[in-house]
Amino acid sequence: MKVEILDGLMGSGKSTSICKWMDELSIKEPLSKFFYISPLLSEVQEDGGRIHKQCNHVKFVSPESIGRSSKSEHLLELLKDGVNIACTHSLYLNMNQEHFDVMKDLGYHLIIDEEIGMISGYNQYSQSDCDSLIELGCLSKQESDGMLLWNQNSTSFNNKDHKYHVFKRHVENGLIYACKSSNSMMVTQLPIKLLEVAKRIIILTYMFEGNILSSFLKLKGIQYSPFTEVVLNNVDKQEIRDLITLHKPRFFRQWKFMDNLPLTYTWYSGNTISKERRITNKDISDITKYIKSVKHACGAEWTDVIYTFPKCRSMLDETSRMSKINPEELKRVDVLQEKRTWLASNTRATNTLSYKWCLIHCYNRYPTQSVMQYLKDYGVEINNDVFALSEMLQWIWRSRIRNQEDIYLAIASYRMRVLFCEWLEKE
């Protein structure tokens, strides 16, 4: 198995090029079958999805749940029919062995638009839960890779109301792994067979090397190489620089203290480590004021703005009782009606916000601690700066800069601002 990487800056034409390549291959090899995966449902829906619009010869079908028990059931039907399929990451990750067998037998080409989440943190259970199950003889840990194994045949765990029912199911499916150093730090890993069944795998991304997926592939010993059968557009950095106005506060001293705020997830969530000071209500108020000040400085309306910080501090998180950063002073009804400007920092692929031009980034990003620790324990490390920068660039390119239109950009975190400025100046 070999993975091919089409690595190019946003706006370099990756999606357009791969659609042209699929069209040409389907004419040259009429029996070719394609399975296209995107992070967002809007990109693969038949009534307006980008993949359906950009391919002229290859016709895609998207699974639906209407008249069936699930989209997964329809996906299996489509695979058996041998049609070209477009679906989301989440649906693809819920495939089972029956899907895999059909996909392999028919020789599907797998196209992944943006990195698929093959490894992520798992925090549904605590270290005490894990230790208790080990003491009871229910769990053991595979020494070679930390995979958790279920050793208990008691039927009580099969009851859906049992505390560990879901955990047991995840472990039995081979999804849960623990770090060498601590059972409290667990990750989920999706089976490699997700990649093994494809005739060919092409991933569309930017700054792949040093990021989480490249580290994961190295961990599993999976080879990857550049995809060279298309030529991307040459993107002029100077043209990008000309489109971006970086926010410089009129009263710089007033906002200088923002450089000293951690702005990390642990800080926002209140789970600070010993060296990091705890977030205060004043900090919440100050970040709210900062967002307002940026909007005012460039003369934007709220409809022109997107901003980001962890979801636990946004109005979108109903489960969190934490104080919210709410510069628009929204009520819950407004949020439900999507009158909001908050946008998750890891948003990729969507073009629906390409009219936005005032961008306010208030998040100092790092990979999930458990993911970093697990990969480190087993000999592979993530480049934290590559991860942070690539994610921020994807977020910025949700705006109208993707249409070669100017934007106003504020980056509150000193570290993130330095990373961006260094990238911007680098040819």
C-alpha positions in Angstrom: 0.0 0.0 0.0 1.2 3.5 -0.9 -0.4 6.8 -0.2 0.0 9.7 -2.7 0.0 13.3 -1.5 -1.2 16.3 -3.6 0.3 19.0 -1.4 -0.5 22.6 -2.4 -1.5 26.0 -1.0 -5.2 26.8 -0.8 -6.2 28.4 -4.1 -3.6 26.4 -6.1 -6.4 24.3 -7.7 -6.1 21.0 -6.0 -9.8 20.1 -6.2 -10.2 21.4 -9.8 -7.1 19.5 -10.9 -8.1 16.2 -9.3 -11.6 16.5 -10.8 -10.0 16.9 -14.3 -7.7 14.0 -13.6 -10.7 11.7 -12.6 -12.6 12.8 -15.8 -9.6 12.0 -18.0 -8.9 8.7 -16.3 -12.6 7.6 -16.6 -12.4 8.2 -20.4 -9.1 6.4 -20.7 -10.1 3.6 -18.4 -13.9 3.4 -18.4 -14.0 0.8 -15.6 -12.3 3.2 -13.1 -14.3 3.7 -9.9 -13.9 6.7 -7.6 -14.6 7.2 -3.9 -14.3 10.9 -2.9 -14.3 12.0 0.7 -14.7 15.5 2.0 -14.8 16.8 5.6 -18.1 18.6 5.0 -21.5 17.4 3.9 -22.2 20.5 1.9 -19.3 19.7 -0.4 -20.6 16.3 -1.4 -24.4 16.8 -1.5 -25.8 16.1 -4.9 -27.9 19.3 -5.0 -25.0 21.7 -4.9 -21.8 19.9 -3.7 -18.5 21.0 -5.3 -17.5 17.6 -6.4 -20.7 17.2 -8.4 -20.3 20.5 -10.1 -16.6 20.3 -11.0 -16.6 16.8 -12.5 -18.0 16.8 -16.1 -17.6 13.1 -17.0 -17.6 11.3 -13.7 -21.0 11.3 -12.0 -21.0 10.9 -8.2 -23.8 9.6 -6.0 -24.0 10.6 -2.3 -25.5 8.2 0.3 -28.8 9.1 1.8 -30.7 7.7 4.9 -34.2 8.3 3.5 -36.1 5.0 3.2 -33.2 3.1 5.0 -32.0 2.5 8.5 -28.8 4.5 7.9 -26.6 6.2 5.3 -24.1 3.4 5.9 -26.7 0.9 4.5 -27.2 3.0 1.4 -23.4 3.3 1.0 -23.1 -0.5 0.9 -25.8 -0.6 -1.8 -24.0 2.0 -3.8 -20.6 0.1 -3.5 -22.2 -3.1 -4.7 -23.7 -1.2 -7.6 -20.2 0.0 -8.5 -21.1 3.6 -8.8 -18.8 6.6 -8.0 -19.4 7.8 -4.4 -19.0 11.1 -2.7 -19.4 11.2 1.1 -18.1 12.8 4.3 -15.1 11.8 6.4 -17.5 10.7 9.3 -19.5 8.3 7.1 -16.3 6.8 5.6 -15.0 6.2 9.1 -18.1 4.2 10.0 -17.6 1.6 7.3 -17.4 -2.0 8.3 -15.8 -5.1 6.9 -18.6 -5.7 4.4 -18.0 -2.2 2.9 -14.3 -2.9 2.8 -14.6 -6.2 1.0 -16.8 -4.7 -1.8 -14.6 -1.7 -2.1 -11.5 -3.8 -2.5 -13.1 -6.3 -4.9 -14.2 -3.5 -7.3 -10.9 -1.6 -7.1 -12.0 1.9 -6.0 -9.7 4.9 -6.3 -9.9 6.7 -2.9 -9.6 10.5 -3.0 -9.4 12.3 0.4 -10.0 16.0 0.3 -8.0 17.3 3.4 -6.5 15.0 6.0 -8.7 12.3 7.5 -8.6 12.0 11.3 -6.9 8.6 11.7 -5.8 9.3 15.3 -7.4 11.5 17.9 -7.7 11.9 21.7 -10.1 9.7 23.7 -11.3 11.2 27.0 -14.6 9.6 27.6 -13.1 7.6 30.5 -10.6 8.4 33.2 -7.4 6.8 34.3 -9.2 5.4 37.4 -11.7 3.7 35.0 -8.9 2.2 33.0 -7.0 1.1 36.0 -10.1 -0.5 37.6 -10.9 -2.5 34.5 -7.3 -3.7 34.4 -7.4 -4.8 38.0 -10.7 -6.6 37.3 -9.0 -8.5 34.5 -11.2 -6.9 31.9 -8.5 -5.0 30.1 -4.9 -5.6 29.1 -2.5 -3.5 27.0 -0.6 -4.8 24.0 3.0 -4.0 24.6 4.0 -3.4 20.9 1.6 -0.5 20.3 -0.5 0.1 23.4 -3.7 -1.3 21.9 -6.2 -2.1 24.7 -7.6 -5.6 24.6 -10.9 -6.8 26.2 -10.5 -10.0 28.2 -13.8 -10.3 30.1 -16.7 -12.3 28.8 -19.3 -11.1 31.4 -22.6 -10.4 29.7 -23.3 -7.5 32.1 -21.1 -5.3 30.0 -23.4 -5.9 27.0 -26.2 -4.0 28.7 -26.4 -0.6 26.9 -27.0 1.1 30.3 -23.7 -0.3 31.7 -21.1 2.4 32.5 -18.5 0.6 30.3 -20.7 -0.7 27.5 -19.5 1.9 24.9 -15.9 1.6 26.1 -16.0 -2.2 25.8 -17.4 -1.9 22.2 -14.7 0.5 21.2 -12.0 -1.7 22.7 -13.3 -4.8 21.0 -13.3 -3.0 17.7 -9.6 -2.3 18.1 -10.0 1.5 18.3 -8.5 2.4 21.7 -4.8 2.7 22.4 -3.0 3.9 25.6 0.2 5.8 25.9 3.2 3.9 27.4 3.6 6.5 30.2 0.0 6.7 31.4 -3.3 4.8 30.9 -5.1 8.1 31.4 -3.8 9.3 28.0 -5.7 7.3 25.4 -6.3 7.8 21.7 -8.5 6.3 19.1 -6.9 4.9 16.0 -9.0 3.9 13.0 -8.1 0.6 11.4 -5.5 0.8 8.7 -7.8 -1.4 6.5 -9.6 1.9 5.7 -6.6 2.6 3.5 -5.6 -0.9 2.6 -8.8 -1.7 0.6 -8.3 1.1 -2.0 -6.7 0.5 -5.4 -5.1 3.9 -5.0 -5.1 6.6 -2.3 -4.7 10.3 -3.1 -4.8 12.9 -0.3 -5.3 16.6 -1.0 -3.8 18.8 1.6 -1.3 21.5 2.5 1.8 21.3 4.7 1.4 17.5 5.0 4.9 16.7 6.1 5.3 17.1 9.9 1.6 17.0 10.5 -0.5 14.4 12.4 -1.4 12.2 9.4 2.1 12.0 8.1 3.3 11.1 11.6 0.6 8.4 11.9 1.5 6.9 8.5 5.2 6.8 9.6 4.1 5.1 12.9 2.3 2.4 10.9 5.1 2.0 8.4 2.9 3.2 5.4 4.9 4.7 2.6 3.8 7.9 0.9 5.0 9.9 -2.0 3.9 13.0 -4.0 1.1 12.7 -6.5 2.6 14.0 -9.7 0.0 13.4 -12.4 -1.4 17.0 -12.2 0.1 20.4 -12.2 -1.1 22.9 -9.7 -1.3 26.7 -10.2 1.7 28.7 -9.0 0.6 30.9 -6.2 2.5 34.2 -5.9 3.2 35.0 -2.2 3.5 38.7 -3.0 -0.1 38.6 -4.3 -1.1 37.1 -1.0 0.8 39.7 1.0 -1.0 42.5 -1.0 -4.4 41.1 0.0 -3.8 41.0 3.8 -3.9 43.9 6.2 -2.6 42.7 9.6 -4.3 44.3 12.5 -2.2 46.8 14.5 -4.2 48.3 17.4 -4.5 52.1 17.4 -3.8 52.1 21.0 -1.1 49.4 21.1 -0.4 49.6 24.8 -4.0 49.0 25.5 -3.8 45.5 24.0 -0.2 44.7 24.6 -1.2 42.4 27.4 -2.9 40.0 24.9 0.6 38.8 23.9 1.0 37.4 27.4 -2.3 35.5 27.5 -1.7 31.7 26.9 -4.8 31.4 24.7 -4.3 27.6 24.6 -7.1 25.1 24.9 -6.1 24.1 28.5 -6.1 27.7 29.5 -9.5 28.4 28.0 -11.0 25.2 29.5 -9.6 25.8 32.9 -7.4 22.7 32.9 -4.2 24.5 33.2 -0.8 23.0 34.0 1.2 24.3 36.9 3.2 26.9 34.9 0.2 28.4 33.2 -1.9 30.9 35.0 -5.7 30.2 35.2 -8.2 32.1 33.1 -10.2 34.8 34.9 -13.6 36.5 34.2 -11.5 39.6 33.4 -9.7 37.6 30.6 -13.0 36.6 29.1 -14.2 40.2 29.2 -10.9 41.4 27.7 -11.0 38.9 24.8 -14.6 40.0 24.1 -13.5 43.7 24.0 -10.5 42.8 21.8 -12.8 41.2 19.2 -15.1 44.2 19.3 -12.1 46.6 19.0 -10.8 44.8 15.8 -14.2 44.9 14.2 -14.5 48.6 15.0 -10.9 49.3 13.8 -11.6 48.1 10.2 -15.2 49.3 10.1 -16.7 45.9 9.6 -20.3 44.7 10.3 -20.8 41.5 12.2 -21.8 39.8 9.0 -18.3 40.5 7.6 -16.6 38.9 10.6 -15.4 35.4 11.7 -13.5 34.8 14.9 -12.3 31.7 16.7 -11.4 30.3 20.1 -12.2 26.9 21.7 -15.9 25.9 21.4 -16.3 25.5 25.1 -16.2 29.3 25.4 -18.6 29.9 22.5 -22.4 30.2 22.5 -22.6 27.0 20.4 -21.6 24.8 23.4 -24.7 24.2 25.4 -23.1 21.6 27.6 -20.4 23.9 29.0 -21.3 26.1 31.9 -18.2 28.2 31.4 -18.4 31.9 31.0 -18.8 32.6 27.2 -17.0 35.0 25.0 -20.0 36.7 23.3 -19.0 40.0 21.6 -22.2 40.0 19.6 -24.2 39.7 22.8 -26.3 36.9 21.2 -29.1 35.1 22.9 -29.6 31.3 22.5 -32.3 31.8 19.9 -29.9 33.8 17.7 -27.4 31.0 17.8 -30.0 28.5 16.8 -30.9 30.7 13.9 -27.2 30.7 12.9 -26.8 34.5 13.6 -23.2 34.0 14.7 -19.7 34.6 13.5 -17.7 32.1 15.6 -16.0 29.5 13.4 -14.1 26.4 14.7 -10.3 26.7 14.3 -10.0 23.4 12.5 -12.6 24.2 9.8 -11.5 23.1 6.3 -12.8 22.7 2.8 -15.9 24.9 2.9 -16.5 27.8 0.6 -19.7 29.0 2.2 -17.9 31.8 4.1 -16.0 33.2 1.1 -17.7 36.6 1.6 -16.1 37.2 5.0 -13.2 39.7 5.2 -12.7 40.6 8.9 -10.9 37.7 10.6 -10.0 37.5 14.3 -8.0 34.5 15.5 -7.8 34.2 19.3 -6.4 30.7 19.7 -2.9 29.4 20.4 -3.1 25.9 18.8 -1.4 22.7 19.8 -2.2 19.1 18.9 -4.2 17.2 21.5 -1.8 16.2 24.4 -2.7 12.5 24.3 -2.0 12.3 20.6 1.3 14.1 21.0 2.3 11.8 23.9 1.2 8.6 22.2 3.1 9.3 19.0 6.2 10.3 21.0 6.0 7.1 23.1 6.1 5.0 20.0 8.9 6.9 18.2 7.1 9.5 16.1 6.8 13.2 16.9 4.5 15.9 15.6 5.9 19.3 14.6 3.7 21.5 16.8 4.4 24.7 14.7 3.5 23.0 11.4 0.3 21.7 12.9 -0.6 25.2 14.3 0.3 27.1 11.2 -1.4 24.7 8.7 -4.6 24.7 10.7 -4.6 28.5 11.0 -4.0 28.9 7.2 -6.9 26.6 6.4 -9.1 28.7 8.7 -8.0 32.0 7.1 -8.7 30.6 3.6 -12.3 30.1 4.4 -12.7 33.8 3.9 -12.8 35.8 0.7 -9.0 35.7 0.3 -9.7 32.4 -1.6 -11.3 34.6 -4.2 -8.3 36.8 -4.4 -10.0 39.6 -2.4 -8.5 41.6 0.4 -9.0 40.7 4.1 -8.3 42.3 7.5 -6.6 39.8 9.8 -6.0 40.0 13.6 -4.0 37.2 15.3 -4.2 37.6 19.1 -1.6 35.0 20.0 2.0 36.2 19.8 3.2 32.7 18.9 0.6 32.2 16.1 1.2 35.7 14.8 5.0 35.1 14.5 4.4 31.8 12.7 2.0 33.4 10.2 4.3 36.4 9.6 7.3 34.2 9.0 5.3 32.0 6.6 4.0 35.1 4.8 7.4 36.6 4.2 8.9 33.3 3.1 9.1 32.8 -0.7 
